[in-house]
């Protein structure tokens, strides 16, 4: 998981030639906790992220989360997006997903 700002994550994606995968969560939203437990911990998802994505995760009520939401509005949590780090275009926007769905979508993007 990338620990810097969204702009730093975009820059890291450009430098490394990887897509940017964004996850915005809320501590009180059970679906966010389930995503951490069931999806981000999946070994195949971890490998996909490591090889092809800069993974940027923040809470909605953090300064970075609020800033992201101003530029990329969303309604539901958890929020998952794949962003082109060169153009800043949000290519895909997702909500609650399973490991299998995320792997399929991720592989479609990187192929």
N, CA, C and O atoms as a GROMACS GRO file, in nm:
protein
  444
    1UNK      N    1   0.084  -0.117   0.000
    1UNK     CA    2   0.000   0.000   0.000
    1UNK      C    3   0.090   0.124   0.000
    1UNK      O    4   0.187   0.132   0.074
    2UNK      N    5   0.054   0.219  -0.085
    2UNK     CA    6   0.131   0.342  -0.096
    2UNK      C    7   0.090   0.437   0.016
    2UNK      O    8  -0.029   0.456   0.041
    3UNK      N    9   0.186   0.496   0.083
    3UNK     CA   10   0.158   0.579   0.200
    3UNK      C   11   0.154   0.728   0.178
    3UNK      O   12   0.123   0.801   0.272
    4UNK      N   13   0.183   0.776   0.060
    4UNK     CA   14   0.186   0.920   0.037
    4UNK      C   15   0.053   0.976  -0.008
    4UNK      O   16  -0.050   0.910   0.003
    5UNK      N   17   0.056   1.098  -0.058
    5UNK     CA   18  -0.064   1.166  -0.106
    5UNK      C   19  -0.110   1.106  -0.238
    5UNK      O   20  -0.040   1.026  -0.300
    6UNK      N   21  -0.229   1.149  -0.281
    6UNK     CA   22  -0.281   1.102  -0.409
    6UNK      C   23  -0.190   1.145  -0.522
    6UNK      O   24  -0.161   1.066  -0.613
    7UNK      N   25  -0.143   1.269  -0.519
    7UNK     CA   26  -0.053   1.318  -0.624
    7UNK      C   27   0.078   1.240  -0.626
    7UNK      O   28   0.131   1.210  -0.733
    8UNK      N   29   0.129   1.206  -0.508
    8UNK     CA   30   0.250   1.125  -0.501
    8UNK      C   31   0.224   0.984  -0.554
    8UNK      O   32   0.311   0.925  -0.619
    9UNK      N   33   0.107   0.930  -0.527
    9UNK     CA   34   0.071   0.797  -0.578
    9UNK      C   35   0.062   0.800  -0.731
    9UNK      O   36   0.109   0.708  -0.798
   10UNK      N   37   0.002   0.907  -0.785
   10UNK     CA   38  -0.004   0.920  -0.932
   10UNK      C   39   0.137   0.925  -0.990
   10UNK      O   40   0.166   0.860  -1.090
   11UNK      N   41   0.223   1.002  -0.927
   11UNK     CA   42   0.361   1.014  -0.973
   11UNK      C   43   0.434   0.879  -0.966
   11UNK      O   44   0.510   0.845  -1.056
   12UNK      N   45   0.410   0.804  -0.859
   12UNK     CA   46   0.471   0.672  -0.846
   12UNK      C   47   0.420   0.579  -0.955
   12UNK      O   48   0.496   0.497  -1.008
   13UNK      N   49   0.293   0.590  -0.989
   13UNK     CA   50   0.237   0.510  -1.098
   13UNK      C   51   0.299   0.544  -1.232
   13UNK      O   52   0.328   0.456  -1.312
   14UNK      N   53   0.319   0.672  -1.256
   14UNK     CA   54   0.382   0.715  -1.381
   14UNK      C   55   0.525   0.662  -1.391
   14UNK      O   56   0.566   0.611  -1.495
   15UNK      N   57   0.599   0.675  -1.282
   15UNK     CA   58   0.739   0.634  -1.279
   15UNK      C   59   0.754   0.483  -1.296
   15UNK      O   60   0.843   0.436  -1.367
   16UNK      N   61   0.666   0.408  -1.232
   16UNK     CA   62   0.676   0.262  -1.234
   16UNK      C   63   0.601   0.197  -1.351
   16UNK      O   64   0.616   0.077  -1.376
   17UNK      N   65   0.520   0.277  -1.423
   17UNK     CA   66   0.442   0.221  -1.533
   17UNK      C   67   0.325   0.137  -1.485
   17UNK      O   68   0.281   0.046  -1.555
   18UNK      N   69   0.274   0.167  -1.365
   18UNK     CA   70   0.162   0.091  -1.308
   18UNK      C   71   0.037   0.178  -1.302
   18UNK      O   72   0.045   0.300  -1.296
   19UNK      N   73  -0.078   0.111  -1.302
   19UNK     CA   74  -0.206   0.178  -1.283
   19UNK      C   75  -0.220   0.217  -1.137
   19UNK      O   76  -0.151   0.162  -1.051
   20UNK      N   77  -0.308   0.310  -1.108
   20UNK     CA   78  -0.337   0.352  -0.971
   20UNK      C   79  -0.470   0.292  -0.929
   20UNK      O   80  -0.573   0.316  -0.991
   21UNK      N   81  -0.468   0.212  -0.822
   21UNK     CA   82  -0.590   0.155  -0.768
   21UNK      C   83  -0.620   0.227  -0.637
   21UNK      O   84  -0.541   0.222  -0.542
   22UNK      N   85  -0.734   0.293  -0.632
   22UNK     CA   86  -0.775   0.375  -0.518
   22UNK      C   87  -0.882   0.301  -0.439
   22UNK      O   88  -0.973   0.241  -0.496
   23UNK      N   89  -0.870   0.306  -0.307
   23UNK     CA   90  -0.974   0.252  -0.219
   23UNK      C   91  -1.000   0.355  -0.110
   23UNK      O   92  -0.912   0.387  -0.030
   24UNK      N   93  -1.124   0.406  -0.106
   24UNK     CA   94  -1.165   0.500  -0.002
   24UNK      C   95  -1.262   0.425   0.088
   24UNK      O   96  -1.357   0.361   0.042
   25UNK      N   97  -1.237   0.435   0.219
   25UNK     CA   98  -1.315   0.361   0.317
   25UNK      C   99  -1.366   0.451   0.428
   25UNK      O  100  -1.331   0.569   0.437
   26UNK      N  101  -1.451   0.394   0.513
   26UNK     CA  102  -1.497   0.459   0.635
   26UNK      C  103  -1.493   0.358   0.747
   26UNK      O  104  -1.534   0.243   0.729
   27UNK      N  105  -1.444   0.397   0.862
   27UNK     CA  106  -1.424   0.304   0.974
   27UNK      C  107  -1.555   0.243   1.023
   27UNK      O  108  -1.554   0.132   1.075
   28UNK      N  109  -1.666   0.313   1.007
   28UNK     CA  110  -1.794   0.264   1.058
   28UNK      C  111  -1.874   0.185   0.955
   28UNK      O  112  -1.985   0.140   0.985
   29UNK      N  113  -1.821   0.168   0.838
   29UNK     CA  114  -1.891   0.098   0.731
   29UNK      C  115  -1.843  -0.048   0.728
   29UNK      O  116  -1.727  -0.075   0.696
   30UNK      N  117  -1.934  -0.141   0.761
   30UNK     CA  118  -1.895  -0.282   0.768
   30UNK      C  119  -1.842  -0.334   0.635
   30UNK      O  120  -1.749  -0.415   0.633
   31UNK      N  121  -1.899  -0.290   0.524
   31UNK     CA  122  -1.854  -0.336   0.393
   31UNK      C  123  -1.706  -0.304   0.371
   31UNK      O  124  -1.636  -0.378   0.301
   32UNK      N  125  -1.658  -0.196   0.429
   32UNK     CA  126  -1.517  -0.160   0.418
   32UNK      C  127  -1.430  -0.258   0.496
   32UNK      O  128  -1.324  -0.299   0.450
   33UNK      N  129  -1.476  -0.294   0.615
   33UNK     CA  130  -1.402  -0.390   0.696
   33UNK      C  131  -1.400  -0.527   0.628
   33UNK      O  132  -1.298  -0.596   0.629
   34UNK      N  133  -1.513  -0.565   0.568
   34UNK     CA  134  -1.520  -0.692   0.497
   34UNK      C  135  -1.427  -0.691   0.376
   34UNK      O  136  -1.366  -0.793   0.344
   35UNK      N  137  -1.416  -0.578   0.308
   35UNK     CA  138  -1.326  -0.565   0.194
   35UNK      C  139  -1.182  -0.591   0.238
   35UNK      O  140  -1.108  -0.663   0.172
   36UNK      N  141  -1.142  -0.532   0.351
   36UNK     CA  142  -1.008  -0.556   0.403
   36UNK      C  143  -0.987  -0.703   0.436
   36UNK      O  144  -0.882  -0.760   0.405
   37UNK      N  145  -1.086  -0.763   0.498
   37UNK     CA  146  -1.076  -0.902   0.542
   37UNK      C  147  -1.077  -1.000   0.424
   37UNK      O  148  -0.999  -1.095   0.421
   38UNK      N  149  -1.166  -0.976   0.328
   38UNK     CA  150  -1.191  -1.076   0.224
   38UNK      C  151  -1.120  -1.051   0.092
   38UNK      O  152  -1.087  -1.146   0.020
   39UNK      N  153  -1.096  -0.926   0.058
   39UNK     CA  154  -1.040  -0.895  -0.074
   39UNK      C  155  -0.892  -0.858  -0.066
   39UNK      O  156  -0.809  -0.923  -0.129
   40UNK      N  157  -0.858  -0.755   0.010
   40UNK     CA  158  -0.720  -0.708   0.013
   40UNK      C  159  -0.626  -0.811   0.074
   40UNK      O  160  -0.505  -0.806   0.050
   41UNK      N  161  -0.678  -0.904   0.151
   41UNK     CA  162  -0.593  -1.008   0.211
   41UNK      C  163  -0.577  -1.131   0.121
   41UNK      O  164  -0.497  -1.219   0.153
   42UNK      N  165  -0.650  -1.138   0.011
   42UNK     CA  166  -0.643  -1.251  -0.080
   42UNK      C  167  -0.505  -1.255  -0.149
   42UNK      O  168  -0.463  -1.154  -0.205
   43UNK      N  169  -0.435  -1.369  -0.144
   43UNK     CA  170  -0.301  -1.376  -0.203
   43UNK      C  171  -0.294  -1.340  -0.352
   43UNK      O  172  -0.198  -1.277  -0.396
   44UNK      N  173  -0.394  -1.380  -0.429
   44UNK     CA  174  -0.394  -1.348  -0.572
   44UNK      C  175  -0.415  -1.199  -0.594
   44UNK      O  176  -0.352  -1.140  -0.683
   45UNK      N  177  -0.503  -1.137  -0.515
   45UNK     CA  178  -0.523  -0.992  -0.524
   45UNK      C  179  -0.393  -0.920  -0.487
   45UNK      O  180  -0.352  -0.826  -0.555
   46UNK      N  181  -0.330  -0.964  -0.379
   46UNK     CA  182  -0.202  -0.902  -0.337
   46UNK      C  183  -0.098  -0.908  -0.449
   46UNK      O  184  -0.028  -0.810  -0.474
   47UNK      N  185  -0.089  -1.023  -0.515
   47UNK     CA  186   0.009  -1.038  -0.623
   47UNK      C  187  -0.026  -0.946  -0.741
   47UNK      O  188   0.063  -0.882  -0.797
   48UNK      N  189  -0.154  -0.941  -0.778
   48UNK     CA  190  -0.198  -0.853  -0.886
   48UNK      C  191  -0.164  -0.707  -0.855
   48UNK      O  192  -0.113  -0.635  -0.940
   49UNK      N  193  -0.192  -0.665  -0.732
   49UNK     CA  194  -0.162  -0.528  -0.692
   49UNK      C  195  -0.012  -0.501  -0.696
   49UNK      O  196   0.032  -0.399  -0.749
   50UNK      N  197   0.066  -0.592  -0.642
   50UNK     CA  198   0.211  -0.574  -0.637
   50UNK      C  199   0.271  -0.559  -0.777
   50UNK      O  200   0.360  -0.477  -0.798
   51UNK      N  201   0.222  -0.638  -0.872
   51UNK     CA  202   0.280  -0.641  -1.006
   51UNK      C  203   0.231  -0.529  -1.097
   51UNK      O  204   0.306  -0.483  -1.183
   52UNK      N  205   0.105  -0.484  -1.080
   52UNK     CA  206   0.047  -0.396  -1.181
   52UNK      C  207  -0.013  -0.264  -1.130
   52UNK      O  208  -0.054  -0.180  -1.209
   53UNK      N  209  -0.018  -0.246  -0.999
   53UNK     CA  210  -0.087  -0.129  -0.946
   53UNK      C  211  -0.009  -0.061  -0.834
   53UNK      O  212   0.066  -0.125  -0.761
   54UNK      N  213  -0.029   0.068  -0.823
   54UNK     CA  214   0.005   0.142  -0.702
   54UNK      C  215  -0.125   0.146  -0.623
   54UNK      O  216  -0.224   0.203  -0.670
   55UNK      N  217  -0.126   0.087  -0.505
   55UNK     CA  218  -0.248   0.075  -0.424
   55UNK      C  219  -0.251   0.188  -0.322
   55UNK      O  220  -0.165   0.196  -0.234
   56UNK      N  221  -0.352   0.275  -0.336
   56UNK     CA  222  -0.364   0.393  -0.250
   56UNK      C  223  -0.496   0.384  -0.175
   56UNK      O  224  -0.604   0.386  -0.235
   57UNK      N  225  -0.487   0.373  -0.041
   57UNK     CA  226  -0.606   0.355   0.042
   57UNK      C  227  -0.610   0.462   0.150
   57UNK      O  228  -0.513   0.483   0.223
   58UNK      N  229  -0.724   0.530   0.160
   58UNK     CA  230  -0.743   0.632   0.263
   58UNK      C  231  -0.886   0.629   0.314
   58UNK      O  232  -0.975   0.572   0.250
   59UNK      N  233  -0.905   0.690   0.430
   59UNK     CA  234  -1.040   0.704   0.485
   59UNK      C  235  -1.107   0.827   0.426
   59UNK      O  236  -1.041   0.928   0.399
   60UNK      N  237  -1.237   0.819   0.406
   60UNK     CA  238  -1.313   0.927   0.345
   60UNK      C  239  -1.299   1.057   0.423
   60UNK      O  240  -1.292   1.164   0.364
   61UNK      N  241  -1.296   1.048   0.556
   61UNK     CA  242  -1.293   1.170   0.637
   61UNK      C  243  -1.152   1.223   0.662
   61UNK      O  244  -1.136   1.318   0.738
   62UNK      N  245  -1.050   1.164   0.600
   62UNK     CA  246  -0.915   1.219   0.609
   62UNK      C  247  -0.902   1.334   0.510
   62UNK      O  248  -0.983   1.347   0.419
   63UNK      N  249  -0.801   1.416   0.528
   63UNK     CA  250  -0.779   1.528   0.435
   63UNK      C  251  -0.759   1.478   0.292
   63UNK      O  252  -0.814   1.535   0.198
   64UNK      N  253  -0.681   1.372   0.276
   64UNK     CA  254  -0.657   1.316   0.142
   64UNK      C  255  -0.784   1.254   0.084
   64UNK      O  256  -0.811   1.269  -0.035
   65UNK      N  257  -0.862   1.185   0.168
   65UNK     CA  258  -0.987   1.126   0.121
   65UNK      C  259  -1.086   1.231   0.075
   65UNK      O  260  -1.153   1.214  -0.027
   66UNK      N  261  -1.097   1.339   0.151
   66UNK     CA  262  -1.188   1.448   0.113
   66UNK      C  263  -1.142   1.517  -0.014
   66UNK      O  264  -1.223   1.551  -0.100
   67UNK      N  265  -1.013   1.537  -0.026
   67UNK     CA  266  -0.958   1.600  -0.147
   67UNK      C  267  -0.986   1.512  -0.269
   67UNK      O  268  -1.026   1.562  -0.374
   68UNK      N  269  -0.964   1.381  -0.255
   68UNK     CA  270  -0.991   1.288  -0.365
   68UNK      C  271  -1.138   1.296  -0.406
   68UNK      O  272  -1.169   1.303  -0.525
   69UNK      N  273  -1.228   1.296  -0.307
   69UNK     CA  274  -1.372   1.297  -0.336
   69UNK      C  275  -1.414   1.425  -0.408
   69UNK      O  276  -1.510   1.422  -0.487
   70UNK      N  277  -1.347   1.536  -0.384
   70UNK     CA  278  -1.378   1.660  -0.456
   70UNK      C  279  -1.351   1.644  -0.605
   70UNK      O  280  -1.428   1.695  -0.687
   71UNK      N  281  -1.245   1.575  -0.640
   71UNK     CA  282  -1.208   1.558  -0.780
   71UNK      C  283  -1.277   1.439  -0.847
   71UNK      O  284  -1.303   1.440  -0.967
   72UNK      N  285  -1.305   1.336  -0.767
   72UNK     CA  286  -1.366   1.214  -0.818
   72UNK      C  287  -1.487   1.180  -0.731
   72UNK      O  288  -1.478   1.092  -0.645
   73UNK      N  289  -1.597   1.246  -0.752
   73UNK     CA  290  -1.715   1.224  -0.666
   73UNK      C  291  -1.762   1.078  -0.668
   73UNK      O  292  -1.756   1.010  -0.770
   74UNK      N  293  -1.809   1.033  -0.554
   74UNK     CA  294  -1.868   0.900  -0.541
   74UNK      C  295  -1.972   0.905  -0.430
   74UNK      O  296  -1.971   0.996  -0.347
   75UNK      N  297  -2.061   0.808  -0.430
   75UNK     CA  298  -2.171   0.806  -0.334
   75UNK      C  299  -2.154   0.696  -0.230
   75UNK      O  300  -2.170   0.720  -0.111
   76UNK      N  301  -2.120   0.575  -0.275
   76UNK     CA  302  -2.116   0.459  -0.186
   76UNK      C  303  -1.977   0.426  -0.137
   76UNK      O  304  -1.876   0.454  -0.202
   77UNK      N  305  -1.975   0.365  -0.020
   77UNK     CA  306  -1.851   0.312   0.035
   77UNK      C  307  -1.866   0.162   0.052
   77UNK      O  308  -1.975   0.115   0.084
   78UNK      N  309  -1.764   0.085   0.033
   78UNK     CA  310  -1.630   0.131  -0.005
   78UNK      C  311  -1.628   0.178  -0.151
   78UNK      O  312  -1.708   0.136  -0.233
   79UNK      N  313  -1.535   0.265  -0.179
   79UNK     CA  314  -1.515   0.316  -0.314
   79UNK      C  315  -1.382   0.260  -0.365
   79UNK      O  316  -1.278   0.273  -0.301
   80UNK      N  317  -1.388   0.199  -0.481
   80UNK     CA  318  -1.268   0.147  -0.547
   80UNK      C  319  -1.266   0.207  -0.687
   80UNK      O  320  -1.368   0.211  -0.755
   81UNK      N  321  -1.150   0.252  -0.728
   81UNK     CA  322  -1.136   0.309  -0.863
   81UNK      C  323  -1.001   0.272  -0.921
   81UNK      O  324  -0.902   0.257  -0.848
   82UNK      N  325  -0.997   0.260  -1.051
   82UNK     CA  326  -0.871   0.246  -1.122
   82UNK      C  327  -0.852   0.375  -1.200
   82UNK      O  328  -0.937   0.415  -1.280
   83UNK      N  329  -0.739   0.439  -1.174
   83UNK     CA  330  -0.710   0.570  -1.232
   83UNK      C  331  -0.584   0.559  -1.317
   83UNK      O  332  -0.486   0.497  -1.277
   84UNK      N  333  -0.588   0.620  -1.435
   84UNK     CA  334  -0.470   0.627  -1.520
   84UNK      C  335  -0.378   0.734  -1.458
   84UNK      O  336  -0.416   0.851  -1.454
   85UNK      N  337  -0.260   0.696  -1.411
   85UNK     CA  338  -0.175   0.794  -1.343
   85UNK      C  339  -0.117   0.901  -1.436
   85UNK      O  340  -0.072   1.006  -1.388
   86UNK      N  341  -0.118   0.876  -1.565
   86UNK     CA  342  -0.065   0.976  -1.659
   86UNK      C  343  -0.166   1.087  -1.686
   86UNK      O  344  -0.130   1.205  -1.690
   87UNK      N  345  -0.292   1.049  -1.704
   87UNK     CA  346  -0.395   1.147  -1.740
   87UNK      C  347  -0.483   1.188  -1.623
   87UNK      O  348  -0.547   1.293  -1.627
   88UNK      N  349  -0.486   1.106  -1.518
   88UNK     CA  350  -0.575   1.131  -1.405
   88UNK      C  351  -0.717   1.086  -1.429
   88UNK      O  352  -0.804   1.108  -1.345
   89UNK      N  353  -0.743   1.023  -1.542
   89UNK     CA  354  -0.879   0.977  -1.574
   89UNK      C  355  -0.916   0.856  -1.489
   89UNK      O  356  -0.840   0.759  -1.479
   90UNK      N  357  -1.034   0.863  -1.428
   90UNK     CA  358  -1.086   0.747  -1.356
   90UNK      C  359  -1.148   0.654  -1.459
   90UNK      O  360  -1.251   0.686  -1.519
   91UNK      N  361  -1.085   0.540  -1.479
   91UNK     CA  362  -1.128   0.446  -1.582
   91UNK      C  363  -1.242   0.357  -1.535
   91UNK      O  364  -1.335   0.328  -1.610
   92UNK      N  365  -1.234   0.315  -1.410
   92UNK     CA  366  -1.333   0.223  -1.354
   92UNK      C  367  -1.366   0.269  -1.213
   92UNK      O  368  -1.279   0.311  -1.138
   93UNK      N  369  -1.494   0.259  -1.179
   93UNK     CA  370  -1.539   0.290  -1.044
   93UNK      C  371  -1.623   0.174  -0.994
   93UNK      O  372  -1.717   0.130  -1.061
   94UNK      N  373  -1.589   0.124  -0.876
   94UNK     CA  374  -1.656   0.008  -0.820
   94UNK      C  375  -1.698   0.037  -0.676
   94UNK      O  376  -1.652   0.132  -0.613
   95UNK      N  377  -1.786  -0.047  -0.626
   95UNK     CA  378  -1.822  -0.044  -0.486
   95UNK      C  379  -1.774  -0.173  -0.422
   95UNK      O  380  -1.658  -0.211  -0.436
   96UNK      N  381  -1.862  -0.238  -0.354
   96UNK     CA  382  -1.830  -0.365  -0.290
   96UNK      C  383  -1.807  -0.471  -0.399
   96UNK      O  384  -1.892  -0.491  -0.486
   97UNK      N  385  -1.692  -0.538  -0.393
   97UNK     CA  386  -1.659  -0.642  -0.489
   97UNK      C  387  -1.601  -0.763  -0.417
   97UNK      O  388  -1.554  -0.753  -0.304
   98UNK      N  389  -1.606  -0.877  -0.484
   98UNK     CA  390  -1.541  -0.997  -0.432
   98UNK      C  391  -1.399  -1.002  -0.486
   98UNK      O  392  -1.363  -0.928  -0.578
   99UNK      N  393  -1.320  -1.090  -0.430
   99UNK     CA  394  -1.183  -1.110  -0.480
   99UNK      C  395  -1.185  -1.151  -0.626
   99UNK      O  396  -1.106  -1.100  -0.706
  100UNK      N  397  -1.274  -1.242  -0.661
  100UNK     CA  398  -1.282  -1.292  -0.798
  100UNK      C  399  -1.316  -1.180  -0.895
  100UNK      O  400  -1.256  -1.169  -1.002
  101UNK      N  401  -1.413  -1.095  -0.858
  101UNK     CA  402  -1.451  -0.983  -0.945
  101UNK      C  403  -1.335  -0.885  -0.961
  101UNK      O  404  -1.307  -0.839  -1.072
  102UNK      N  405  -1.267  -0.853  -0.852
  102UNK     CA  406  -1.156  -0.758  -0.859
  102UNK      C  407  -1.041  -0.813  -0.943
  102UNK      O  408  -0.981  -0.739  -1.021
  103UNK      N  409  -1.010  -0.939  -0.927
  103UNK     CA  410  -0.904  -1.001  -1.006
  103UNK      C  411  -0.940  -0.996  -1.155
  103UNK      O  412  -0.855  -0.963  -1.238
  104UNK      N  413  -1.063  -1.030  -1.189
  104UNK     CA  414  -1.108  -1.028  -1.328
  104UNK      C  415  -1.098  -0.887  -1.388
  104UNK      O  416  -1.047  -0.869  -1.498
  105UNK      N  417  -1.148  -0.788  -1.314
  105UNK     CA  418  -1.144  -0.650  -1.362
  105UNK      C  419  -1.000  -0.602  -1.373
  105UNK      O  420  -0.963  -0.538  -1.472
  106UNK      N  421  -0.920  -0.631  -1.272
  106UNK     CA  422  -0.780  -0.590  -1.274
  106UNK      C  423  -0.704  -0.650  -1.390
  106UNK      O  424  -0.625  -0.582  -1.455
  107UNK      N  425  -0.727  -0.777  -1.416
  107UNK     CA  426  -0.659  -0.844  -1.528
  107UNK      C  427  -0.705  -0.785  -1.661
  107UNK      O  428  -0.624  -0.772  -1.753
  108UNK      N  429  -0.832  -0.749  -1.673
  108UNK     CA  430  -0.881  -0.686  -1.797
  108UNK      C  431  -0.811  -0.554  -1.822
  108UNK      O  432  -0.782  -0.520  -1.937
  109UNK      N  433  -0.782  -0.480  -1.718
  109UNK     CA  434  -0.718  -0.348  -1.732
  109UNK      C  435  -0.573  -0.363  -1.772
  109UNK      O  436  -0.525  -0.288  -1.857
  110UNK      N  437  -0.503  -0.458  -1.714
  110UNK     CA  438  -0.358  -0.467  -1.739
  110UNK      C  439  -0.323  -0.544  -1.866
  110UNK      O  440  -0.209  -0.538  -1.912
  111UNK      N  441  -0.419  -0.614  -1.923
  111UNK     CA  442  -0.390  -0.689  -2.047
  111UNK      C  443  -0.393  -0.597  -2.167
  111UNK      O  444  -0.371  -0.642  -2.279
   0.00000   0.00000   0.00000
